[in-house]
Amino acid sequence: MSDTAADTVLFVDDEPDVRLAAQQTLDLAGWRVVLCSSVAEARAALGPDFPGIVVSDVRMPGEDGLALLDHVTALDRDLPMVLITGHGDVPMAVEAMRAGAYDFIEKPYRAERLTGTVARAMDKRRLVLENRALRRALGAADVIESRLLGQSPAIREVRRMVAAAAAVDADVLITGETGTGKEVVARCIHEASNRRNGRFVPLNCGAMPEAMIESELFGHEAGSFTGATGRRIGKLEHASGGTLFLDEIESMPLALQVRLLRALQERCIERLGSNTAIPLDLRVVAATKVDLRKAADDGEFREDLYYRLDVLALSLPPLRSRGDDIVLLFRHFVLDAAARYGREAPPLPPDLAARLIGHRWPGNVRELRNAAERFVLLDGRAPVAPGDAGGGGDGEGVAGGVGVSLPERVAAFEKALIARSLADNRGDMIRAAHDLGVPRKTLYDKLRKYDLDRASFALGENPE
């Protein structure tokens, strides 16, 4: 059964025998039953996306079924509520249907009458929940697609994993080289999740002095240490209801990792200088540029904290493995920089694609963005990557480009793609040919044509 399936009947009646009879009837029909003896109990069990319907007697001591109807319609107008009435209450029940009740059942009723009404109401609820889930999924897809640009298999897999992580409330561990966009992915997960209305609270563990990071995470009370002149709310508490992003988690001191582990396990903290437990409702997304599994094996990171964070693991690809996405991203960053700086976007040189794809981009997306900004600020005259020559005028600033024929441009682009694949596969011709989608003989012919030496790529280097 899907997460959006409606299968629960909340049955409210103050008489134990009536509740027991209803439970037996509804259990036999295959529904999950939640029994409540009062309106107060029912209120506590309900939420906006309650996975089922409400069936309630009208006449009960204290608050009656009509009071519960008011609560249900205010909470979720699409949550069906069926009223059980006595013979003299039928006119009142009809008015209640005008006010939002789904249907009413008159006492005494046959089991078939109850199950038939519940089945119809449940079908309606199921359709409502499925439509809501679809709208949320489409909204999440829009958020993810707009932030994680590209069509390479690598970035498509990242988008799939981000959507999967956003759909649940588990902690996430993101691994990737510097500049691959770990915080962007963390924000995507937050904004596509049901925590989107809560705070996204980032903390770079590597940028905080060791003496301050405990107070920054857990907060403190006035007088808890020298210089603590007032109460401070820590990042964990501040993120409650939303998402806490812990970047460079590998930099957190080992002693503090123990306390973080306890907070994540118990979802509860105490501020420094306080004995009062503060409950937390948050998701933690941690990011690292190192292999935390190896760091744990080497005693540089707590193994128990690693396993606690590694509920959902997401690995970000380096930019050099994303092929044509590099050109697409560069164009995007150029347009973005031109809009922010109020400049005209310079025309892109003809051989730009080959230059972009041929560079290894050790700084990844961050380096590419900076190159695009320089390109805009210097009117296309800035070198795009190390080794490029600054150009002359007329927007031909990257390695010239004036007078370059179409076959020459195609050849430069093809050579860069082959070099990139060989570097990524450390000179392995079988894997490179598979990645490029060509026979090995064709790849050998291309190496001779472009004077590329396979051995020079064995260490992952790119002579280009």
C-alpha positions in Angstrom: 0.0 0.0 0.0 1.4 3.4 -0.9 2.1 6.2 1.6 -0.9 8.1 0.2 -3.4 5.2 0.5 -6.4 5.9 2.7 -7.1 2.9 4.8 -7.9 4.1 8.4 -11.2 4.7 10.0 -11.2 7.0 13.0 -14.3 5.8 14.9 -15.6 8.0 17.7 -18.3 6.9 20.2 -18.6 7.2 24.0 -20.1 3.7 24.4 -17.6 0.8 24.6 -19.9 -1.8 23.2 -20.6 0.3 20.1 -16.9 0.9 19.5 -16.2 -2.8 19.8 -18.9 -3.8 17.4 -17.7 -1.2 14.9 -14.1 -2.3 15.2 -15.1 -5.9 14.5 -17.2 -5.0 11.4 -14.5 -2.6 10.0 -11.6 -5.0 10.7 -13.4 -7.8 8.8 -13.8 -5.4 5.9 -10.1 -4.9 5.8 -9.7 -1.4 7.2 -7.4 -0.2 10.0 -9.5 1.1 12.9 -8.6 3.8 15.4 -11.1 4.0 18.3 -11.7 7.2 20.3 -14.1 7.7 23.2 -14.3 11.5 23.0 -13.9 14.4 20.7 -10.7 15.4 22.5 -9.1 12.0 21.7 -10.2 12.3 18.1 -8.6 15.8 17.7 -5.3 14.5 19.0 -5.3 11.7 16.3 -6.1 13.9 13.3 -3.9 15.8 10.9 -4.3 17.6 7.6 -3.2 14.5 5.6 -4.9 11.9 7.8 -4.9 8.6 5.8 -8.5 7.8 6.0 -11.9 9.1 7.2 -13.8 9.9 10.4 -17.0 8.2 11.6 -18.5 9.8 14.7 -21.7 9.6 16.8 -23.4 12.9 17.1 -24.6 12.8 20.6 -21.9 12.3 23.2 -21.2 13.9 26.7 -19.3 17.1 26.6 -18.3 18.0 23.0 -20.5 16.3 20.4 -20.0 15.1 16.9 -21.0 18.5 15.5 -18.1 20.1 17.4 -15.8 17.5 15.9 -17.2 18.3 12.4 -16.3 21.9 12.9 -12.7 20.9 13.8 -12.5 18.5 10.8 -13.7 21.0 8.2 -11.3 23.6 9.6 -8.4 21.2 9.5 -9.0 19.7 6.1 -12.2 20.3 4.1 -11.5 17.2 2.0 -11.4 14.9 5.0 -14.7 12.9 4.8 -16.7 12.7 8.0 -19.7 10.4 8.5 -22.2 11.1 11.3 -24.1 8.5 13.2 -27.5 9.8 14.3 -30.7 8.8 16.1 -34.0 8.9 14.3 -34.9 12.3 15.6 -31.6 13.8 14.5 -32.1 13.3 10.7 -33.0 17.0 10.0 -29.9 18.1 11.9 -27.7 15.5 10.0 -29.0 16.9 6.7 -27.9 20.4 7.8 -24.6 19.0 8.9 -24.1 17.6 5.4 -24.6 21.1 4.0 -21.9 22.3 6.5 -19.4 19.7 5.2 -20.3 16.2 6.5 -19.8 13.5 3.9 -22.9 11.4 4.9 -24.9 10.2 7.8 -26.0 6.8 9.1 -29.2 6.5 11.1 -29.4 4.2 14.1 -30.0 1.3 14.2 -27.9 0.4 11.1 -26.8 -2.9 9.5 -23.1 -3.7 9.1 -23.5 -3.5 5.3 -24.7 0.1 5.6 -21.7 1.1 7.7 -19.1 -0.7 5.4 -20.8 0.6 2.2 -20.7 4.2 3.4 -17.1 3.9 4.6 -16.0 2.4 1.3 -17.4 5.3 -0.7 -15.9 7.9 1.7 -12.6 6.0 1.6 -12.5 6.1 -2.2 -13.0 9.8 -2.2 -10.2 10.3 0.4 -7.8 8.1 -1.5 -8.3 10.2 -4.6 -7.7 13.4 -2.7 -4.5 12.1 -1.1 -3.2 10.7 -4.4 -3.8 14.1 -6.1 -2.0 15.9 -3.3 0.9 13.6 -3.4 1.1 14.1 -7.2 1.1 17.9 -6.8 3.8 17.7 -4.2 5.9 15.4 -6.4 5.5 17.8 -9.4 6.4 20.7 -7.2 9.5 18.9 -5.8 10.5 17.9 -9.3 10.3 21.6 -10.4 12.5 22.6 -7.4 15.1 19.9 -8.2 15.1 20.4 -12.0 15.6 24.2 -11.6 18.5 23.8 -9.2 20.4 20.8 -10.5 20.8 21.5 -14.1 22.1 19.1 -16.7 21.2 16.0 -18.7 24.2 13.7 -18.1 23.5 10.3 -16.6 25.4 11.3 -13.5 23.3 14.4 -12.7 20.1 12.5 -13.6 21.0 10.0 -11.0 21.6 12.8 -8.4 18.2 14.2 -9.1 16.6 10.8 -8.6 18.4 10.4 -5.3 17.5 13.9 -4.2 13.8 13.3 -5.0 14.0 10.0 -3.0 15.6 11.7 0.0 13.1 14.5 -0.1 10.2 12.1 0.1 11.2 10.7 3.4 12.4 12.2 6.7 15.7 10.3 7.1 19.1 11.8 7.7 21.4 12.2 4.7 25.1 12.0 4.1 26.4 13.8 1.0 29.9 13.0 -0.3 31.7 14.9 -3.0 34.8 16.8 -4.0 35.1 20.5 -3.1 32.9 22.7 -5.3 30.5 19.9 -6.5 27.5 21.6 -4.9 26.9 19.8 -1.7 25.0 22.7 0.0 22.9 23.2 -3.2 21.9 19.6 -3.0 21.1 19.9 0.7 18.9 22.9 0.1 17.2 21.0 -2.7 16.4 18.1 -0.4 15.0 20.6 2.2 12.9 22.7 -0.3 11.4 19.6 -2.0 10.5 18.0 1.4 7.6 18.5 3.7 10.0 20.6 5.9 10.2 23.3 3.2 8.3 25.8 5.5 10.9 25.2 8.3 14.3 26.7 8.5 17.4 25.5 6.5 20.2 26.1 8.9 23.8 25.6 7.6 26.9 25.2 9.7 30.4 24.7 8.4 32.1 22.5 11.0 35.5 23.3 9.5 35.1 27.1 9.7 34.3 27.2 13.4 37.0 27.4 16.2 36.9 24.2 18.3 36.2 26.2 21.4 33.1 27.7 19.9 31.5 24.9 17.9 29.8 23.2 20.9 28.0 26.4 21.9 27.2 27.0 18.2 25.6 23.6 17.9 23.9 23.2 21.3 23.5 26.8 22.6 24.2 28.0 26.1 22.6 29.7 29.1 23.8 32.9 30.6 26.8 32.4 32.8 27.5 28.9 31.6 31.1 29.9 30.7 33.3 33.1 30.8 31.8 35.6 28.3 28.4 33.9 28.2 26.4 37.1 29.1 23.1 35.9 27.8 21.2 32.8 26.5 22.0 31.6 23.0 19.9 29.3 20.9 22.2 26.7 19.1 21.9 25.6 15.5 20.3 22.3 16.5 17.5 24.0 18.4 17.2 26.8 15.8 16.7 24.1 13.0 13.9 22.3 14.8 11.0 22.0 12.4 13.4 22.2 9.4 16.8 21.0 8.3 20.3 21.3 9.8 23.1 21.2 7.2 26.5 20.2 8.7 29.2 20.9 6.1 32.7 19.4 6.4 31.4 17.1 9.1 34.8 15.3 9.1 36.2 18.4 10.8 34.1 18.1 13.9 36.2 17.3 17.0 35.9 13.7 18.2 34.8 14.7 21.7 31.9 16.7 20.2 30.9 13.9 17.9 29.8 11.9 21.0 27.4 14.6 22.0 26.1 15.1 18.5 25.5 11.3 18.2 23.4 11.3 21.3 21.4 14.3 20.1 20.7 12.6 16.8 19.7 9.3 18.5 17.4 10.9 21.1 16.3 14.0 19.1 16.8 15.9 22.3 19.5 18.4 23.6 20.5 20.3 26.7 22.0 23.8 26.3 25.4 24.3 27.9 24.8 25.3 31.6 21.3 23.8 31.6 19.8 20.4 32.7 16.5 21.0 30.8 15.9 18.6 27.9 14.8 20.3 24.7 13.1 18.1 22.2 14.1 18.4 18.5 12.1 17.8 15.3 14.7 18.1 12.5 16.4 16.4 9.7 20.2 16.4 9.5 22.0 16.6 6.2 25.8 16.1 6.6 28.4 16.7 3.9 32.0 15.6 3.5 34.7 15.7 0.9 36.5 12.7 2.4 35.7 9.0 2.7 34.1 8.9 6.1 34.1 5.1 6.1 37.9 5.1 5.8 38.2 8.0 8.3 36.2 5.9 10.8 38.5 2.9 10.1 41.5 5.1 10.7 40.1 6.4 14.0 39.7 9.9 12.7 35.9 9.8 12.8 33.5 8.0 15.2 32.2 4.8 13.6 28.9 5.0 15.4 28.3 8.6 14.2 29.2 7.6 10.7 26.5 4.8 10.7 24.0 7.2 12.3 24.5 9.8 9.5 24.8 7.3 6.7 21.0 6.5 6.6 20.7 7.8 3.0 24.0 8.2 1.1 24.3 10.5 -1.9 27.5 10.9 -3.9 28.0 13.9 -6.1 29.9 13.5 -9.4 32.9 15.7 -10.2 32.2 18.2 -13.0 34.8 16.6 -15.3 32.6 13.5 -15.5 29.5 15.4 -16.7 30.4 15.9 -20.3 28.1 18.4 -22.1 26.6 19.6 -18.8 29.8 21.7 -18.5 28.8 23.8 -21.5 25.2 24.0 -20.4 26.2 25.2 -16.9 28.7 27.7 -18.3 26.0 29.3 -20.4 23.7 29.4 -17.4 26.3 31.0 -15.2 27.1 33.6 -17.9 23.5 34.6 -18.2 23.1 34.7 -14.4 26.2 36.8 -14.0 25.2 39.2 -16.8 21.8 39.8 -15.1 23.4 40.3 -11.6 26.0 42.8 -12.9 23.8 44.5 -15.4 26.1 43.6 -18.3 25.5 42.2 -21.8 26.3 38.5 -22.0 29.3 38.2 -24.4 29.0 35.9 -27.4 30.5 32.5 -26.8 33.6 31.7 -28.9 33.2 28.9 -31.4 35.7 26.5 -29.8 34.5 27.2 -26.3 32.8 23.8 -25.8 36.0 21.9 -26.6 38.0 24.1 -24.2 35.5 23.7 -21.4 35.2 19.9 -21.7 38.9 19.5 -22.1 39.7 21.2 -18.7 39.7 19.0 -15.6 37.9 21.6 -13.4 39.6 20.6 -10.0 37.4 23.3 -8.3 34.3 21.7 -10.0 31.1 23.8 -10.3 32.4 26.6 -8.1 35.4 27.0 -10.4 33.2 27.0 -13.5 30.9 29.6 -12.0 33.9 31.9 -11.3 35.2 31.4 -14.8 31.8 32.4 -16.2 31.7 35.6 -14.0 35.2 36.6 -15.2 34.1 36.0 -18.8 31.2 38.4 -18.3 33.1 41.1 -16.3 35.9 41.2 -18.8 33.6 41.2 -21.9 34.7 37.7 -23.0 38.4 38.5 -23.0 39.2 36.5 -19.8 40.8 33.0 -20.1 38.1 30.5 -19.3 40.5 27.9 -17.8 44.2 27.7 -17.0 46.1 27.4 -20.3 43.6 29.5 -22.3 44.9 32.6 -23.9 43.0 35.8 -23.4 41.6 36.9 -26.7 41.2 40.1 -28.6 38.0 41.9 -29.3 34.6 41.0 -30.7 33.9 38.4 -28.1 36.5 36.0 -29.4 38.3 36.0 -26.0 38.8 32.3 -25.5 41.7 30.9 -27.5 41.0 33.1 -30.5 38.3 31.6 -32.6 38.4 34.0 -35.5 38.8 32.1 -38.8 38.3 28.7 -37.3 36.5 26.4 -39.7 33.6 24.1 -38.7 35.6 20.9 -39.3 38.4 22.3 -37.1 35.9 23.1 -34.3 34.4 19.6 -34.6 37.8 18.0 -34.4 38.8 20.1 -31.4 35.6 19.1 -29.6 36.0 15.4 -30.5 39.7 15.4 -29.3 38.7 17.0 -26.0 35.9 14.4 -25.4 38.3 11.5 -26.1 41.0 13.0 -23.8 38.4 13.5 -21.1 37.2 9.9 -21.3 40.7 8.5 -21.3 41.6 10.6 -18.3 38.5 9.6 -16.4 39.2 5.9 -17.1 43.0 6.2 -16.5 43.9 5.1 -20.0 41.6 2.0 -20.0 40.7 1.7 -23.7 37.8 -0.7 -23.1 36.0 1.5 -20.6 36.7 4.7 -22.6 35.3 3.1 -25.8 32.2 2.0 -23.9 31.7 5.5 -22.4 32.2 7.1 -25.8 29.9 4.6 -27.5 32.4 3.6 -30.3 34.3 0.4 -31.1 37.8 0.0 -29.7 39.3 0.0 -33.3 37.6 3.4 -33.9 39.0 4.8 -30.7 42.6 3.6 -31.6 42.2 5.3 -35.0 41.1 8.5 -33.3 44.2 8.4 -31.0 46.5 8.2 -34.0 44.5 11.0 -35.8 44.8 13.4 -32.8 48.3 12.2 -31.7 47.1 11.2 -28.3 49.2 8.8 -26.3 47.1 6.4 -24.2 50.0 5.8 -21.7 50.0 9.5 -20.8 46.5 9.0 -19.3 47.4 6.1 -17.1 47.7 8.4 -14.0 44.4 10.2 -14.8 46.3 13.1 -16.3 45.0 15.1 -19.3 47.7 16.5 -21.6 45.2 18.9 -23.0 
